[in-house]
């Protein structure tokens, strides 16, 4: 629980304008492990390992963090989501 950096691994869609130092708010320790690595658009390091923190496929977008609680970076993500 807390603030962690989200790194865009694909700069399209939701994370296309995400700042290199963007920190977002995580509320739990669950980790999503997709069957298809091609859906991964963002990762976050925690405890020395990366985990998936954002995915996209077509018009489906998901984040492991809470954009609505992530202050300026979250506002940007929500604006891009509405544009999509």
C-alpha positions as CSV (number, residue, x, y, z in Angstrom):
1,X,0.0,0.0,0.0
2,X,1.4,3.4,-1.0
3,X,3.1,5.2,-3.8
4,X,5.2,3.4,-6.4
5,X,6.6,4.3,-9.8
6,X,4.8,3.1,-12.9
7,X,7.1,2.7,-15.9
8,X,5.5,2.6,-19.4
9,X,6.8,-0.3,-21.4
10,X,4.6,0.6,-24.4
11,X,3.9,4.3,-25.0
12,X,0.5,4.1,-26.7
13,X,-3.0,4.4,-25.4
14,X,-3.4,5.1,-21.7
15,X,0.3,5.4,-20.8
16,X,1.5,7.3,-24.0
17,X,2.2,10.6,-22.1
18,X,3.1,9.1,-18.7
19,X,6.0,11.0,-17.1
20,X,9.2,8.9,-16.6
21,X,9.0,9.6,-12.8
22,X,5.2,9.0,-12.5
23,X,4.2,7.6,-9.1
24,X,0.8,6.2,-8.6
25,X,-1.2,5.0,-5.5
26,X,-1.5,1.2,-4.9
27,X,-3.9,0.0,-2.2
28,X,-3.1,-3.8,-2.1
29,X,-0.4,-6.3,-2.9
30,X,-2.2,-8.3,-5.5
31,X,-0.3,-8.9,-8.8
32,X,-1.8,-9.7,-12.2
33,X,0.1,-12.2,-14.3
34,X,-1.3,-12.2,-17.9
35,X,-1.2,-15.2,-20.2
36,X,-0.2,-12.9,-23.0
37,X,2.8,-10.6,-22.4
38,X,1.7,-8.4,-25.3
39,X,-1.0,-6.8,-23.2
40,X,1.5,-5.4,-20.7
41,X,1.9,-1.6,-21.0
42,X,3.2,-0.7,-17.6
43,X,5.3,-2.3,-14.9
44,X,6.2,-1.4,-11.3
45,X,9.2,-2.5,-9.2
46,X,8.6,-3.7,-5.7
47,X,10.8,-5.7,-3.5
48,X,13.4,-6.1,-6.2
49,X,11.1,-7.5,-8.8
50,X,8.9,-6.0,-11.5
51,X,5.1,-6.8,-11.6
52,X,2.5,-5.8,-14.2
53,X,0.8,-2.6,-13.2
54,X,-1.1,-1.7,-16.5
55,X,-2.5,-3.6,-19.4
56,X,-4.3,-2.8,-22.7
57,X,-5.9,-4.8,-25.5
58,X,-8.2,-3.1,-27.9
59,X,-10.7,-1.0,-25.9
60,X,-9.9,-2.9,-22.6
61,X,-7.6,-1.1,-20.2
62,X,-6.7,-2.1,-16.6
63,X,-4.4,-0.8,-13.9
64,X,-3.2,-2.4,-10.7
65,X,-3.1,1.0,-9.1
66,X,-5.8,3.6,-8.4
67,X,-5.7,6.5,-11.0
68,X,-8.4,8.4,-9.1
69,X,-6.1,8.6,-6.1
70,X,-2.9,9.2,-8.0
71,X,-3.0,13.0,-8.0
72,X,-1.6,14.8,-11.1
73,X,-0.5,11.6,-12.9
74,X,-3.8,10.0,-12.2
75,X,-5.7,13.0,-13.6
76,X,-3.7,12.7,-16.8
77,X,-4.4,9.0,-17.0
78,X,-8.2,9.6,-16.5
79,X,-8.2,12.3,-19.2
80,X,-6.4,10.0,-21.7
81,X,-8.9,7.3,-20.8
82,X,-11.8,9.6,-21.7
83,X,-10.1,10.6,-25.0
84,X,-9.7,6.9,-25.9
